Amino acid sequence: MNNVFIDTIHGIKRERPPVWFMRQAGRIIPDYLKLREKYSFHELMNIPELAAEVTLQPVHLLGVDAAILFSDILVIPEAMGMKLAFTDHGPRFETALKDVKEPLAFLDPNPEKLNQVYAAIDAIMASKPKETPLIGFCGAPLTTLFYMVQGISSNHQFPAAVEMMYRDPETINALFEAITDLSIQYALTQVKHGISAFQLFETHAGLVPYALYNEMVMPHIRRLLAAVQETGTPVIFFPKGLGMGMSALRKESFDFVGVDWQMSIEDAKEMVGPDMGVQGNLDPRLLTADTATIQRELEKFLPFGAREHKWIFNLGHGVLPNIPFEHVKFVVDWIKSVDWKRS
């Protein structure tokens, strides 16, 4: 596969960095918004042909270098027996684990509930351009657990979940084990169906002290990503908000680490060391500005991109719904057309 994303994630120097965006499928794509007039988010996820269409829209319309599976991190809790509704105010579980006396006994894992995701991957593989890689993903254990314990996504501090980590670490660790076990099965099955790389989304890494994160969560992160890497599939770990804890990732063997916008890409690269690649880290809110302002900020990445070939251009988090489609297209075209001075 002659693709700049594939080469870069395998450490091969190319003439420019690859570009893709978290949450590129949906939200700002005009064709997606038309589909949303007919189908709910849940229907788009669960009808394989529609999930494939949404996954590939950014490839065709934006020109990004990779597709990412159109799905949601909460498919794992659903497959563990939790009933989920996607409301106008975000996802909501019928029963939160904070309201259950015995959380582990409450769960009833059924891996077959994930079959529609694999069917979507099959549909993507059958219809995507041959040279376009597909990135698979799942939510990381902490972020997944936070939603399961809190029950709703409207309070992004997840107070009940954080308190439970301190108050009942034994139950929390058992839940982490159960989430990780199913996530490994999920990730490895994605690999069998043809994904080229795998990203682990830890959206809420910054909500607990790094020492606690390192003690309670990192063992499960290592186990999950090592299982994927053993198949020869490269992995990207995205721990949003990890801050200075990024420096501890230097000793890990992940292929790439995603960087949020709260630190410079230069500092992140210095922290993780020469062997690990970095992905990120443009502030998505910048893309609401005019293109002259966007270009001035993009130009600041040129010196870094010239000397660091193990870098995937991306945002520091997902595309926001209020970003103009034309601005995202402008970024992709700029990344592809500018001289990165890689001789």
HELIX and SHEET records of a PDB file:
HELIX    1   1 VAL A    4  ILE A    9  1                                   6    
HELIX    2   2 PRO A   30  ARG A   36  1                                   7    
HELIX    3   3 PHE A   41  ASN A   46  1                                   6    
HELIX    4   4 PRO A   48  LEU A   61  1                                  14    
HELIX    5   5 VAL A   75  ALA A   79  1                                   5    
HELIX    6   6 LEU A   97  ASP A   99  5                                   3    
HELIX    7   7 PRO A  103  PHE A  106  1                                   4    
HELIX    8   8 PRO A  111  LEU A  114  5                                   4    
HELIX    9   9 ASN A  115  SER A  127  1                                  13    
HELIX   10  10 PRO A  141  GLN A  150  1                                  10    
HELIX   11  11 PRO A  159  ARG A  167  1                                   9    
HELIX   12  12 PRO A  169  LYS A  192  1                                  24    
HELIX   13  13 ALA A  205  LEU A  207  5                                   3    
HELIX   14  14 TYR A  210  MET A  216  1                                   7    
HELIX   15  15 MET A  218  GLN A  229  1                                  12    
HELIX   16  16 GLY A  243  LYS A  251  5                                   9    
HELIX   17  17 ILE A  265  VAL A  272  1                                   8    
HELIX   18  18 PRO A  284  THR A  288  5                                   5    
HELIX   19  19 THR A  291  GLU A  299  1                                   9    
HELIX   20  20 LEU A  302  ARG A  307  1                                   6    
HELIX   21  21 PHE A  325  SER A  337  1                                  13    
SHEET    1   A 7 ALA A  67  ILE A  68  0                                        
SHEET    2   A 7 LEU A 134  GLY A 139  1                                        
SHEET    3   A 7 ALA A 197  GLU A 202  1                                        
SHEET    4   A 7 VAL A 235  PRO A 239  1                                        
SHEET    5   A 7 PHE A 256  VAL A 259  1                                        
SHEET    6   A 7 GLY A 277  GLY A 280  1                                        
SHEET    7   A 7 TRP A 311  ILE A 312  1                                        
SHEET    1   B 2 LEU A  84  THR A  87  0                                        
SHEET    2   B 2 GLY A  90  PHE A  93 -1                                        
END                                                                             
